[in-house]
């Protein structure tokens, strides 16, 4: 299993329990494809470098997880359909 980090930017108008719910949906997606979530690091609301869908801010979160090599492709294929996720990026961490 490889270690990965998923960076997610969620719409800034999603707050509180709804934000937690969005992050839980992302974590469930990781576990559905055989991954295990190691750490969730929420950075909160930050200013974006440029506007995305007319939003100047976004809620940042970074999820560190372990998964098989084919899992990131599957996760990216599903996460792009989440309405409240503005941007995402999965990178493989060095062992």
DARA-V405329 format. One record per backbone hydrogen bond with DSSP energy under -1.0 kcal/mol. NH is the residue of the N-H (numbers start at 1). CO is the residue of the C=O. Records with the same first field share a line. If there is no record, write none. Layout:
# DARA-V405329
NH->CO + CO
This chain:
# DARA-V405329
2->67
4->65
5->91
6->63
7->89
8->61
9->87
10->59
11->84
14->11
18->15
20->16
21->17
22->18
23->19
24->20
25->21
26->22
27->23
28->24
29->25
30->26
31->27
32->28
33->29
34->31
35->30
36->66
38->64
39->64
41->62
43->60
44->60
46->58
48->56
52->55
55->52
58->46
59->10
60->44
61->8
62->41
63->6
64->39
65->4
66->36
67->2
71->68
74->70
75->71
76->72
77->73
78->74
79->75
80->76
81->78
82->79
86->9
87->9
89->7
91->5
93->3
